[in-house]
Amino acid sequence: MASADQAKLREVVDAVAAKAGYDVEEMTVVAAGRRRLLRVVIDSDSGVDLDDAAGVSRDISARLDELDAADPMGAMAYTLEVTSPGIGRPLTLPRHFRRARGRLLALTRTDGTSMTARVLRAGDTELELLTGRSGLEPLTLSYGTIAKARVEVEFSAPSVAVLARLGPETAEKFSQADVEADEGLDDELDDEAELDADQQDEEEDEEER
């Protein structure tokens, strides 16, 4: 795709996403067989609602159709995909760190040292973290001293002391995640129980025959 078309396409995508209250984190156009894939990654401080993502997709498609001959995607067929960022994506902008408040990060500093720390607050120029064995030791870093950062996957909620330090709003996010995980486990256990019951019924039927 020519750079002028790429710029025009990004302009259209940015405008549609902004109207819906989202930032465009990434936009790529890649070949996918006889078609092309236009992939748009959006995000906001409150995450990405699935209905909103579908709406953004429809609006981008409609706006490109309106451009007709001036459509930067041209006449070749394409598939449009609007999605949210993956958990392992690099954090590079202040808003990325702000949206990761309360999350555990794997950080590499510009001096080459690595560490894990939890986001307490993210400002425009610096990041307040909780680190150390207790997870409660404060540390402030300027963004310029961070070479790489990404969110770590956690399999359990932070300690009560850490949750208290993060504040009730952030702690509530972890509580909700635990509830959803428990509900998922309950569903799995229910499915297993139903399967066991079905197998037992089949065995009893065979014995009767």
Residue pairs with C-beta under 8 A, 6 or more apart in sequence:
1 9
1 29
1 72
4 72
5 72
5 73
5 74
6 29
6 72
8 70
8 72
9 27
9 29
9 38
9 64
9 72
9 73
10 24
10 27
12 60
12 63
12 64
12 67
12 72
13 24
13 27
13 40
13 60
14 24
15 63
16 56
16 59
16 60
16 63
17 23
17 24
17 40
17 42
17 56
19 59
20 52
20 55
20 56
20 59
21 44
21 52
22 42
22 43
22 44
22 48
22 52
22 56
23 42
23 43
23 44
23 95
24 40
24 41
24 42
25 41
25 42
25 43
25 85
25 89
26 39
26 40
26 41
26 85
27 38
27 39
27 40
27 41
28 37
28 38
28 39
29 36
29 37
29 38
29 39
29 73
29 78
30 36
30 37
30 39
31 37
32 79
34 77
35 76
35 77
35 78
35 79
36 73
36 76
36 77
36 78
36 79
37 78
37 79
37 81
38 73
38 78
38 79
38 80
38 81
39 81
39 83
40 56
40 57
40 60
40 80
40 81
40 82
40 83
41 83
41 84
41 85
42 48
42 53
42 56
42 82
42 83
42 84
43 84
43 85
43 99
44 99
45 95
45 98
45 99
47 84
47 99
48 83
48 84
53 82
53 83
53 84
54 82
56 82
57 80
57 81
57 82
60 80
60 82
61 80
64 71
64 72
64 73
65 71
87 151
87 153
88 150
88 151
89 150
90 148
90 149
90 150
91 97
91 100
91 105
91 149
91 150
91 151
92 149
94 122
94 123
94 124
94 125
94 143
97 119
97 122
97 127
97 143
97 149
98 122
100 119
100 122
100 151
101 119
101 120
101 121
101 122
101 166
101 170
102 118
102 119
102 158
102 166
102 170
102 171
102 173
102 174
103 118
103 119
103 151
103 152
103 154
104 116
104 117
104 118
104 151
104 152
104 154
104 158
105 116
105 117
105 118
105 119
105 129
105 149
105 150
105 151
105 152
106 114
106 116
106 148
106 149
106 150
106 151
106 152
107 114
107 115
107 116
107 117
107 141
107 146
107 148
107 149
108 114
108 146
108 147
108 148
108 149
109 115
109 141
109 145
109 146
109 147
110 144
110 145
110 146
110 147
111 145
115 131
116 131
116 152
117 129
117 130
117 131
117 139
118 129
118 130
118 131
118 135
118 158
118 162
118 166
119 127
119 128
119 129
120 128
120 129
120 130
120 138
120 165
120 166
121 127
121 128
122 128
125 142
125 143
126 140
126 141
126 142
126 143
127 140
127 141
127 142
127 143
127 146
128 138
128 139
128 140
129 138
129 139
129 140
129 141
130 136
130 137
130 138
130 139
130 162
130 165
130 166
131 137
131 138
131 139
134 161
135 158
135 159
135 161
135 162
136 161
136 162
136 165
157 163
157 174
157 175
157 177
157 178
158 166
158 174
163 170
163 171
163 174
164 171
